[in-house]
Amino acid sequence: MALWKPDPSFYPSPRMASQGPAERLAYVVTFDPAAALNRGANGRHDSLSVLDLNPASDSYGKIVGRVELPSSGDELHHFGWNACSAALCPYAPHPHVERRYLIVPGLRSSRIHIFDTKADPLKPTLSRVIEPQELAARTGYSRPHTVHCGPDAIYMSALGAPDGEGPGGLFLLDHDSFDVLGRWEVERGPQHLAYDFWWHLGHDVAVTSEWGTPNMIEHGLNLDLLTAGRYGHSIHIWDLRRRRHLQALELGAEHQMALELRPAHDPTKPYGFVNVVVSTKNLASSVWMWEHGTKGWDIRKIIEIPPEPADADLLPPALKPFKAVPPLVTDMVLSLDDRFLYVACWGTGEMRQYDVSDPGNPRLAGSIRLGGIAARAAHPTTGPLNGGPQMVELSRDGRRLYVSNSLYAAWDEQFYPDGLRGWVAKIDANPAGGITVDPNFLVQFEGERPHQIRLDGGDSSSDSFCYP
């Protein structure tokens, strides 16, 4: 529905967004691991849950709403809003859309679910399901992943084709009807693998990253493919308006799985960060910075996080020979002021806070631990946790961090073979640096696992801005 004035949760700049009201609700997707792994459903379909984030509420830190999908085995993963601050860009054709619908794809089923949150934010209603056949017919793609609200449409990435091979890429949905418009790429160039995407709106540039085709990931991490350097190890620079590939930035085949893209929120700054899950040389994780300089686009490693020694008896089979736990950095988030980068180490259970005020020279400013493959670090309100900080979301003012602990059903089983009990925790961030675990916030899930988290009114990874 069109509005006569812009949605009040849209902001021209990241600076203005950071001054907006605090979040009161979180939307969290959860999935049934038994159904995802074809072991028979445990009686629950995947769901969209609503958490109370208001500290003054009696139900603070509790699930206050839940809607189940009509089907099973979807494996909900990433999701996002239909519209956001990008609608205020000077060339946006939809300035009066509203932040109302959540676009929730099933990574295994390739269904795309459209949830309406307007009538009752605690009880979203399922208003449409886009079936995988429609997606494939209009785009040639399957396994939809990342969702971003763009100035002109809803953008989504897909990991591959319906047969489980490549290439993967981007496609668009209409802002109003949610019809699948088609494949985004006009000239793909050498890009074959896909995962995340984002952009520098002030420079008309898109950036995409690489994981693997569906056949490379859906049955778990393939160690033969890993050691052969077959998972993604490049990011790609695109002409956003002309939809053409410009340049591949190669990290090197030892740096496997270049995943999450976190560009500067300031649209005048053409730089950003991407994480690498593991090095086949030393099991380290790393963070790289891409930037545009006098010689064009370039990329370099700015952070390396080493593995930690561990008793082989505490490790899953794949790690026993190494007697070490790799950090397995699988997600990051950048504060809206571009000052702090939060790095989730799913393997060791560590959440790291880096001061990236000088983006090429990051400084470790804070660290906490929850869970971990070997450490099983406890939350203040409970005993040892398994899983570790995996998906991470940050409030617009940069003071509250929310983390969930499941990566992907088949990969959970490999690294946490004793079973992973789902949880969401909250971490408080000091504006001057430093982080602490909130002892009063731990949401635990029985028989299902949480993945991505979205905050009502927007967060630090949902919106893009056209003004500094």
C-alpha positions as CSV (number, residue, x, y, z in Angstrom):
1,M,0.0,0.0,0.0
2,A,1.4,3.4,-0.9
3,L,1.8,6.1,1.7
4,W,1.5,9.9,1.2
5,K,4.8,10.4,3.0
6,P,7.8,8.1,3.4
7,D,7.7,5.3,6.0
8,P,9.0,6.8,9.3
9,S,11.4,3.9,9.6
10,F,13.2,5.1,6.4
11,Y,16.1,7.5,6.9
12,P,18.1,9.4,4.3
13,S,21.5,8.7,6.0
14,P,23.0,6.1,8.4
15,R,23.7,8.9,10.9
16,M,19.9,9.7,11.1
17,A,19.0,6.0,11.3
18,S,21.3,5.5,14.3
19,Q,19.3,8.2,16.1
20,G,16.0,6.5,15.6
21,P,13.9,4.7,18.3
22,A,15.2,1.5,19.8
23,E,13.9,-1.8,18.6
24,R,11.0,-3.5,20.4
25,L,10.7,-6.8,18.5
26,A,12.9,-9.2,16.7
27,Y,11.8,-11.6,14.0
28,V,13.7,-14.9,13.9
29,V,13.4,-17.8,11.5
30,T,13.6,-21.3,12.9
31,F,13.8,-24.6,11.1
32,D,13.2,-28.2,12.0
33,P,16.6,-30.0,11.5
34,A,14.9,-33.5,11.3
35,A,12.8,-32.4,8.3
36,A,15.8,-30.5,6.7
37,L,17.9,-33.6,6.9
38,N,15.1,-35.9,5.7
39,R,14.9,-37.8,8.9
40,G,11.2,-37.3,9.3
41,A,9.6,-34.2,10.9
42,N,9.4,-33.9,14.7
43,G,5.9,-32.4,14.6
44,R,6.9,-28.8,13.8
45,H,7.1,-27.0,10.5
46,D,9.7,-24.2,10.1
47,S,8.5,-21.0,11.6
48,L,8.8,-17.2,11.9
49,S,9.1,-16.4,15.6
50,V,8.7,-13.0,17.3
51,L,10.9,-12.0,20.4
52,D,10.1,-9.3,22.9
53,L,13.1,-6.9,23.1
54,N,11.6,-4.3,25.4
55,P,13.5,-4.4,28.7
56,A,10.5,-2.8,30.5
57,S,8.2,-5.6,29.4
58,D,7.2,-8.6,31.5
59,S,7.9,-10.8,28.5
60,Y,11.3,-9.4,27.8
61,G,13.5,-12.1,26.2
62,K,10.7,-14.4,25.5
63,I,8.9,-15.7,22.3
64,V,5.7,-13.6,22.0
65,G,4.5,-14.7,18.6
66,R,5.0,-17.5,16.2
67,V,3.6,-18.5,12.8
68,E,4.4,-21.9,11.1
69,L,4.8,-22.5,7.4
70,P,2.2,-24.7,5.7
71,S,4.9,-27.0,4.4
72,S,7.8,-28.8,6.0
73,G,11.5,-29.2,5.1
74,D,12.0,-25.6,3.8
75,E,15.0,-24.8,6.0
76,L,14.4,-21.1,6.5
77,H,17.8,-19.3,6.5
78,H,18.2,-15.7,5.5
79,F,15.3,-13.2,5.0
80,G,14.7,-9.5,4.8
81,W,12.3,-6.6,4.5
82,N,10.4,-5.7,1.3
83,A,11.4,-2.0,1.6
84,C,13.8,0.2,3.5
85,S,15.7,3.4,3.5
86,A,17.0,2.8,-0.1
87,A,13.5,3.9,-1.2
88,L,14.6,7.5,-0.4
89,C,17.3,7.4,-3.1
90,P,16.8,10.3,-5.6
91,Y,16.2,7.9,-8.5
92,A,14.0,5.4,-6.6
93,P,10.7,4.8,-8.4
94,H,8.9,3.6,-5.2
95,P,9.4,6.4,-2.6
96,H,6.1,5.6,-0.8
97,V,6.4,1.9,-0.2
98,E,6.4,0.9,3.5
99,R,8.4,-1.5,5.6
100,R,5.7,-4.1,6.0
101,Y,6.4,-7.4,4.5
102,L,9.1,-10.0,5.3
103,I,10.5,-11.9,2.4
104,V,11.4,-15.4,3.8
105,P,12.9,-17.9,1.4
106,G,13.4,-21.6,2.2
107,L,17.0,-22.5,1.3
108,R,16.2,-26.2,0.7
109,S,12.7,-26.0,-0.8
110,S,13.3,-22.8,-2.9
111,R,9.9,-21.5,-1.8
112,I,9.7,-17.8,-1.1
113,H,7.2,-16.8,1.7
114,I,5.8,-13.3,2.0
115,F,4.7,-12.4,5.5
116,D,2.6,-9.3,6.3
117,T,3.5,-7.7,9.7
118,K,1.3,-4.7,9.6
119,A,-2.1,-5.7,11.1
120,D,-0.4,-7.3,14.2
121,P,3.4,-7.3,14.4
122,L,3.2,-10.2,16.9
123,K,1.2,-12.4,14.5
124,P,2.5,-12.0,10.9
125,T,0.2,-13.5,8.3
126,L,1.4,-15.4,5.3
127,S,0.1,-13.5,2.3
128,R,1.8,-15.3,-0.6
129,V,4.1,-18.2,-1.5
130,I,6.2,-18.2,-4.6
131,E,6.8,-21.8,-5.6
132,P,10.2,-23.1,-6.8
133,Q,8.8,-23.8,-10.3
134,E,7.8,-20.2,-10.8
135,L,11.3,-19.0,-9.6
136,A,13.0,-21.5,-11.9
137,A,10.8,-20.6,-14.9
138,R,11.4,-16.9,-14.6
139,T,15.1,-16.8,-13.6
140,G,16.7,-20.2,-14.1
141,Y,17.7,-20.1,-10.4
142,S,17.1,-22.1,-7.3
143,R,17.9,-22.0,-3.6
144,P,17.2,-18.3,-2.9
145,H,19.4,-16.9,-0.1
146,T,20.1,-13.2,0.6
147,V,17.3,-10.6,0.5
148,H,18.0,-6.8,0.2
149,C,15.4,-4.1,-0.3
150,G,16.8,-2.0,-3.2
151,P,15.8,1.4,-4.6
152,D,13.9,-0.1,-7.5
153,A,13.0,-3.6,-6.5
154,I,13.5,-6.4,-4.0
155,Y,16.9,-8.1,-4.8
156,M,17.6,-11.7,-3.9
157,S,20.6,-14.0,-4.5
158,A,20.3,-17.7,-5.4
159,L,23.0,-20.4,-5.0
160,G,22.5,-22.2,-8.3
161,A,20.2,-23.8,-10.8
162,P,17.3,-26.2,-10.2
163,D,19.6,-29.2,-10.9
164,G,21.9,-28.2,-8.0
165,E,24.7,-27.0,-10.3
166,G,25.7,-23.4,-11.2
167,P,25.7,-20.7,-12.0
168,G,24.1,-18.9,-9.1
169,G,23.3,-15.2,-9.2
170,L,20.7,-12.5,-8.5
171,F,17.1,-12.0,-9.4
172,L,14.4,-9.4,-8.6
173,L,10.9,-9.3,-7.2
174,D,8.5,-6.4,-7.8
175,H,8.1,-4.1,-4.7
176,D,4.3,-4.2,-4.8
177,S,3.1,-7.5,-6.4
178,F,6.1,-9.6,-5.4
179,D,6.1,-11.1,-8.9
180,V,9.4,-12.6,-9.9
181,L,10.8,-10.2,-12.5
182,G,13.7,-12.2,-13.8
183,R,17.4,-12.7,-13.6
184,W,19.5,-9.6,-12.9
185,E,22.7,-10.3,-14.7
186,V,23.1,-9.1,-18.3
187,E,26.8,-10.0,-18.7
188,R,28.0,-12.5,-16.0
189,G,31.6,-12.7,-17.0
190,P,33.6,-15.3,-15.0
191,Q,31.2,-15.4,-12.1
192,H,29.8,-18.9,-11.4
193,L,29.4,-19.3,-7.6
194,A,27.1,-17.1,-5.6
195,Y,26.2,-16.3,-2.0
196,D,25.9,-12.7,-0.6
197,F,25.6,-9.4,-2.4
198,W,25.4,-5.8,-1.6
199,W,26.3,-2.5,-3.2
200,H,27.8,1.0,-3.1
201,L,24.8,3.0,-4.1
202,G,26.8,6.2,-4.3
203,H,29.1,4.6,-6.9
204,D,26.6,2.5,-8.9
205,V,28.5,-0.6,-8.0
206,A,27.3,-4.0,-6.8
207,V,29.5,-6.6,-5.0
208,T,28.8,-10.4,-4.9
209,S,30.5,-13.2,-3.0
210,E,30.9,-17.0,-3.3
211,W,30.0,-20.1,-1.3
212,G,29.2,-23.1,-3.5
213,T,26.6,-24.6,-5.7
214,P,23.7,-26.4,-4.0
215,N,25.3,-29.8,-4.7
216,M,28.5,-28.6,-3.0
217,I,26.8,-27.7,0.3
218,E,23.5,-29.5,0.9
219,H,25.0,-32.7,2.1
220,G,27.5,-31.0,4.4
221,L,31.0,-29.6,3.9
222,N,32.8,-31.8,1.3
223,L,36.4,-32.1,2.5
224,D,37.7,-33.2,-0.9
225,L,36.2,-30.1,-2.5
226,L,37.6,-28.0,0.4
227,T,41.2,-29.3,0.1
228,A,41.0,-28.9,-3.7
229,G,40.1,-25.2,-3.3
230,R,36.8,-25.6,-5.0
231,Y,34.6,-23.5,-2.7
232,G,34.4,-19.7,-3.4
233,H,37.5,-17.6,-3.0
234,S,36.7,-14.4,-5.0
235,I,34.4,-11.5,-4.8
236,H,32.9,-9.8,-7.9
237,I,32.5,-6.1,-8.8
238,W,29.6,-5.2,-11.0
239,D,28.2,-2.1,-12.8
240,L,24.9,-1.8,-10.8
241,R,22.9,0.2,-13.4
242,R,24.1,-1.7,-16.5
243,R,24.1,-5.1,-14.7
244,R,27.4,-6.1,-16.1
245,H,30.5,-7.8,-14.5
246,L,33.4,-5.5,-14.1
247,Q,36.1,-7.3,-12.1
248,A,36.8,-10.4,-10.0
249,L,38.9,-9.8,-6.9
250,E,40.8,-13.1,-6.2
251,L,41.7,-14.0,-2.6
252,G,43.6,-17.2,-3.5
253,A,42.3,-20.8,-3.5
254,E,43.5,-21.6,0.0
255,H,41.0,-19.0,1.4
256,Q,37.9,-21.0,1.2
257,M,34.3,-19.6,1.3
258,A,34.3,-15.8,0.9
259,L,30.9,-15.2,2.4
260,E,29.4,-12.1,4.1
261,L,29.8,-8.7,2.5
262,R,29.7,-5.6,4.7
263,P,30.2,-2.4,2.7
264,A,30.6,1.0,4.4
265,H,27.2,2.4,5.2
266,D,28.4,5.9,4.2
267,P,27.6,5.9,0.4
268,T,30.6,8.2,-0.3
269,K,33.1,5.5,0.9
270,P,33.9,2.8,-1.6
271,Y,35.2,0.1,0.7
272,G,33.9,-2.9,2.6
273,F,34.7,-6.1,4.4
274,V,34.3,-9.8,3.5
275,N,35.0,-12.8,5.7
276,V,36.7,-16.1,4.8
277,V,35.6,-19.1,6.7
278,V,38.8,-21.2,6.7
279,S,42.2,-21.4,5.2
280,T,43.3,-24.8,4.0
281,K,46.9,-23.8,4.8
282,N,46.5,-23.2,8.6
283,L,42.7,-23.5,9.5
284,A,42.6,-19.7,10.2
285,S,39.7,-17.5,9.4
286,S,40.2,-14.0,8.0
287,V,38.6,-10.7,7.1
288,W,39.5,-8.9,3.9
289,M,38.9,-5.3,2.9
290,W,38.0,-4.3,-0.6
291,E,38.3,-0.7,-1.7
292,H,38.5,1.6,-4.7
293,G,41.7,3.6,-5.0
294,T,43.8,5.3,-7.6
295,K,44.5,2.0,-9.3
296,G,40.9,0.8,-9.3
297,W,39.4,-2.0,-7.2
298,D,41.6,-4.0,-4.9
299,I,41.4,-6.4,-1.9
300,R,43.7,-7.3,0.9
301,K,43.6,-9.3,4.2
302,I,43.4,-7.1,7.3
303,I,42.5,-9.6,10.0
304,E,43.6,-13.2,10.6
305,I,42.2,-15.3,13.5
306,P,44.2,-18.5,14.2
307,P,42.8,-21.9,15.3
308,E,42.9,-22.8,18.9
309,P,44.5,-26.1,20.2
310,A,42.0,-28.6,21.7
311,D,41.9,-32.1,23.0
312,A,41.0,-34.5,20.2
313,D,38.4,-36.2,22.3
314,L,36.4,-32.9,22.3
315,L,36.4,-32.6,18.5
316,P,34.2,-33.9,15.8
317,P,35.8,-36.5,13.4
318,A,36.8,-34.0,10.7
319,L,38.9,-32.0,13.2
320,K,40.4,-34.8,15.4
321,P,43.6,-35.1,13.2
322,F,44.3,-31.4,13.6
323,K,43.8,-31.3,17.4
324,A,42.6,-27.8,16.9
325,V,39.4,-25.8,16.6
326,P,39.2,-23.4,13.6
327,P,37.4,-20.1,14.3
328,L,35.0,-20.7,11.4
329,V,34.0,-17.0,11.0
330,T,30.6,-17.3,9.4
331,D,29.0,-13.8,9.9
332,M,29.8,-10.2,10.5
333,V,28.0,-6.9,11.0
334,L,29.2,-3.3,10.7
335,S,27.8,-0.6,12.9
336,L,25.9,2.2,11.1
337,D,28.7,4.7,11.9
338,D,31.2,2.4,10.2
339,R,33.2,2.3,13.4
340,F,32.8,-1.3,14.8
341,L,32.9,-4.6,12.9
342,Y,31.5,-7.6,14.8
343,V,32.9,-10.9,13.8
344,A,31.2,-14.2,14.8
345,C,33.6,-17.2,15.3
346,W,31.1,-20.1,15.2
347,G,33.8,-22.8,15.8
348,T,35.5,-21.3,18.9
349,G,32.4,-19.7,20.3
350,E,33.9,-16.2,20.3
351,M,32.3,-12.9,19.3
352,R,34.9,-10.3,18.4
353,Q,34.5,-6.5,18.2
354,Y,37.0,-4.6,16.0
355,D,37.4,-0.9,15.9
356,V,37.6,-0.2,12.1
357,S,37.6,3.6,12.4
358,D,40.8,3.2,10.3
359,P,39.4,0.4,8.1
360,G,42.7,-0.8,6.8
361,N,44.2,-1.1,10.3
362,P,41.5,-2.7,12.6
363,R,42.0,-3.0,16.3
364,L,40.5,-5.7,18.6
365,A,38.3,-3.8,21.0
366,G,36.3,-6.5,22.7
367,S,35.5,-10.2,23.0
368,I,33.0,-12.6,24.6
369,R,32.5,-16.3,24.4
370,L,29.4,-18.4,24.2
371,G,29.4,-22.1,23.3
372,G,32.1,-23.4,20.9
373,I,33.0,-26.8,19.5
374,A,35.4,-27.6,22.4
375,A,34.9,-24.8,24.9
376,R,31.1,-25.0,25.4
377,A,31.3,-21.6,27.2
378,A,28.3,-21.0,29.4
379,H,25.7,-18.2,29.4
380,P,25.4,-16.5,32.9
381,T,21.9,-18.0,33.3
382,T,22.6,-21.6,32.2
383,G,25.2,-24.3,31.9
384,P,27.5,-25.0,28.9
385,L,26.1,-24.1,25.5
386,N,26.7,-25.8,22.2
387,G,26.8,-24.1,18.9
388,G,28.4,-20.7,18.9
389,P,27.7,-17.1,17.8
390,Q,26.7,-17.6,14.2
391,M,24.2,-15.2,12.7
392,V,24.6,-11.7,14.2
393,E,22.4,-8.5,14.1
394,L,23.1,-5.1,15.6
395,S,20.7,-2.4,16.6
396,R,20.7,0.9,14.7
397,D,22.3,2.8,17.6
398,G,25.1,0.2,17.8
399,R,24.5,-0.7,21.4
400,R,22.7,-4.2,21.3
401,L,23.9,-7.2,19.4
402,Y,21.7,-10.3,18.9
403,V,23.2,-13.7,18.0
404,S,21.9,-17.1,17.1
405,N,23.8,-20.4,17.0
406,S,22.9,-22.5,14.0
407,L,24.7,-22.4,10.7
408,Y,22.9,-24.9,8.3
409,A,21.5,-28.3,9.2
410,A,23.9,-30.5,7.5
411,W,26.9,-28.4,8.6
412,D,25.6,-28.3,12.2
413,E,25.7,-32.1,12.3
414,Q,29.4,-32.2,11.1
415,F,30.7,-29.7,13.6
416,Y,28.4,-30.3,16.6
417,P,27.5,-34.0,16.1
418,D,26.1,-34.4,19.6
419,G,23.2,-32.3,18.5
420,L,22.7,-28.5,18.5
421,R,20.1,-26.9,20.8
422,G,19.0,-23.6,19.4
423,W,19.4,-20.3,21.3
424,V,19.5,-16.6,20.8
425,A,21.6,-14.4,23.1
426,K,22.0,-10.6,23.5
427,I,25.3,-8.8,23.8
428,D,25.7,-5.2,25.0
429,A,28.1,-3.0,23.2
430,N,29.9,0.0,24.8
431,P,30.0,3.0,22.4
432,A,33.6,3.5,23.5
433,G,34.5,-0.1,22.8
434,G,34.0,-3.4,24.7
435,I,31.2,-6.0,24.8
436,T,29.4,-8.0,27.5
437,V,26.8,-10.7,27.6
438,D,23.4,-9.6,28.8
439,P,22.7,-12.0,31.7
440,N,18.9,-11.5,31.5
441,F,18.5,-12.5,27.8
442,L,18.7,-16.0,26.5
443,V,16.0,-17.5,24.3
444,Q,16.2,-21.3,24.0
445,F,14.4,-23.3,21.3
446,E,13.3,-26.9,21.7
447,G,13.4,-29.2,18.6
448,E,14.2,-26.3,16.2
449,R,17.1,-24.1,15.4
450,P,17.2,-20.3,14.8
451,H,19.1,-18.6,12.1
452,Q,18.8,-15.0,10.9
453,I,17.4,-12.2,13.0
454,R,15.7,-9.0,11.8
455,L,14.7,-6.1,14.0
456,D,11.5,-4.1,13.7
457,G,12.1,-0.8,12.1
458,G,15.4,-1.9,10.6
459,D,18.8,-2.8,11.8
460,S,22.5,-2.5,10.8
461,S,22.3,-4.9,7.9
462,S,18.8,-4.3,6.5
463,D,19.0,-0.8,5.0
464,S,21.1,1.0,2.4
465,F,21.5,4.7,2.2
466,C,22.0,7.3,-0.6
467,Y,23.0,10.2,1.6
468,P,26.0,10.4,4.0
